[in-house]
């Protein structure tokens, strides 16, 4: 079942993008402004302590405008999911062009994916709380993660064809392992660490790559 704000499935091949019109640009700008205000408040006050009224005040929009874009404050996280999918699509395009090694493409993606939720430990904790507090949001997050895995599997398959990633593993399984590395790292870092997120991510990627790469892929 599709949720009320699920995006369309991510195409596995790039498609030419049409330039949005003025109205659509304004809609996107307003939607992102609400999202940025909400993320800032979630980080400062916590998810459950932040109200839609506070979000609209911080974004300088009316309550009616907020609900034109999002059914609830939990649904603001749909924007985060779209941002993450955009980053994974960009990695796919880099992998298919073959201008960078798969090691470099995936290494950069680990940090790109963690950038938005990893702005602070408080924000990461707030985001996990938000996802698990609403079944519709949790379901949609799971669906979008599945879409992301499909795109990641294309990246992995490109590495297998180039001999950088071992061919004996399914691309979909390695894509899932990549997601687990990022999500698990964010969760553990947010819960207990005094060490910077970058250090955690570097270790997580080294462990992932050690298990995924061929000898050729590990030579740098």
Secondary structure, 3 states (H helix, E strand, C coil): CCCCCCCCCCCCCCCCCCCCCHHHHHHHHHHHHHHHHHHHHHHHHCCCCCCHHHHHHHHCCCHHHHHHHCCCCHHHHHHHHHHHHHHHHHHHHHHHHCCCCHHHHHHHHHHHHHHHHCCCHHHHHHHHHHHHHCHHHHHHHHHHHHHHHHHHHHHHHHHHHCCCECCCCCHHHHHHHHHHHHHHHHHHHHHHCCCCHHHHHHHHHHHHHHHHECHHHHCC
